[in-house]
Amino acid sequence: VAPIFAFVGSRNRKILAATHGWTSQNLTISATILALLSLFLPPALTAQTPAPQLVRFTVFSARPIADVAFAPRAKTPPQKVAFYPTARSPRYEYRGAMPLRFVDATTGAVVAEASIPPEIRDPLLLFAPIEGAPAAGGLRFRISVLDDSAARHGPGGLAIINFSGLALTGTVNQETVTLRAGLNPTLMVGRSAKLTLRTSFKNRTYQSYADTVPLARNERALLILFPPFYQGSLEVQARLLVDTPSGAGAPKR
């Protein structure tokens, strides 16, 4: 008995020592003590293992990436991820704990991590290289997680992500827009979107981006704006991803 309850304290050891042998009273007291102890144990001792998440994700990078892989489930071999220059990747499925880790397919070293919120089931993972010195843990890529579900971005919708570093305003069809940094609210544009975006510099306004985006039935568009290619330029770089949301029944392009 002593080894089991040695951590209870001298007062409780006296209670257990007051009788000889085990009785129902001893069992009741010990069960009560253990129940009370559980209320004061540190969270690390009582926390349960997080339930695995199921996500179906795609990836994209403005720069070419090769030889990156992930393990779809625990104790399964890594699966290589394909990056396309002008489209989302094929859809991949992952079931496991967060973060979702991507590794170098040759060495097995972790090169990127994504912590996907439980409410996001269909994310688009945007990879960007970490410039300069390697990040903590040797990570080579930073990942932005975007909720890419049809509920948030459905057919006929245009979503714009502003990574350009510029304050952009303009029009999408007849609607005036002011783009904030990062992801902006989805705009319903139907079958076509005419975009004109401008920025200001030294009290003058300059055109930064202009294009017309045609959409087929059930298609949607994601426009990602990156910083200008040349230093001092105000013309942003852009990647336009057009696809059909999962379940809409048309191929992506």
Disulfide bonds with the S-S distance in Angstrom:
none
